[in-house]
Amino acid sequence: MATGWAQDGAVQEQIEDSIQDAVDRARSQLPTGPSLTHCEECGDPIPQARREALPGVRLCVPCQTEHDADQRQSAGYNRRGSKDSQLR
């Protein structure tokens, strides 16, 4: 019998899937390969401590900060949708 309601555990499953998607997206954006000695955006030197702390780093701190701000603005989640409509 169809009631139009989500099955037990469906909400938790949706939450877990959303979290896993966010983790996968974040991991895919991690730098890979050797660190650069100079920022690929502005050309300023990247300090040795930063290169050691973040293997594969490609941007200096100011450029990385700007890049992260741009990413936050474009990362959209539909938080206004009806839960019932998302779980049917």
C-alpha positions in Angstrom: 0.0 0.0 0.0 1.5 3.3 -1.1 1.1 6.1 1.5 3.2 8.8 -0.1 5.6 8.9 2.9 9.2 7.9 2.9 10.1 4.5 4.3 11.9 4.3 7.7 15.5 5.3 7.4 15.0 7.2 4.1 15.7 10.6 5.6 18.9 9.3 7.3 20.0 7.6 4.0 19.5 10.9 2.1 21.6 12.8 4.7 24.3 10.2 4.5 24.3 10.3 0.7 24.5 14.2 0.8 27.5 14.0 3.2 29.2 11.4 1.1 28.7 13.5 -2.0 30.2 16.6 -0.2 33.2 14.5 0.9 33.8 13.1 -2.5 33.6 16.6 -4.1 36.0 18.0 -1.5 38.5 15.1 -2.1 38.3 15.6 -5.8 39.4 19.2 -5.4 42.5 18.4 -3.3 45.7 19.3 -5.0 47.8 16.4 -6.5 51.4 16.1 -7.7 54.3 18.1 -6.6 53.8 21.5 -5.0 54.6 24.6 -7.0 57.3 27.0 -5.8 55.3 30.0 -7.2 51.6 30.7 -7.3 50.0 29.7 -10.6 47.7 32.7 -10.3 49.9 35.6 -9.3 53.4 34.3 -9.5 54.3 35.1 -5.9 56.6 32.6 -4.1 54.8 29.9 -2.0 56.6 29.5 1.3 58.3 26.2 2.0 56.2 25.6 5.1 53.0 25.8 3.0 54.4 23.5 0.4 55.3 21.0 3.1 52.0 21.3 4.9 49.9 20.9 1.7 51.6 18.6 -0.8 50.5 19.5 -4.3 49.7 23.2 -3.3 49.4 25.4 -6.4 48.2 28.8 -4.9 49.6 31.3 -2.4 47.4 32.0 0.7 45.8 35.2 -0.7 44.9 33.5 -4.0 43.7 30.4 -2.3 41.5 32.5 0.0 39.9 34.2 -3.1 39.5 30.9 -4.8 37.8 29.4 -1.8 35.4 32.4 -1.5 34.5 31.9 -5.2 33.8 28.2 -4.6 31.5 28.9 -1.6 29.4 31.3 -3.7 29.0 28.8 -6.5 28.3 25.8 -4.3 24.5 25.5 -4.2 22.4 23.2 -2.1 18.7 23.0 -2.4 17.8 23.6 1.2 14.3 25.0 0.5 12.7 22.0 -1.2 10.0 20.1 0.4 11.3 17.0 2.3 8.3 15.0 1.2 8.8 15.8 -2.5 12.5 14.9 -2.2 11.8 11.5 -0.6 9.0 10.2 -2.7 
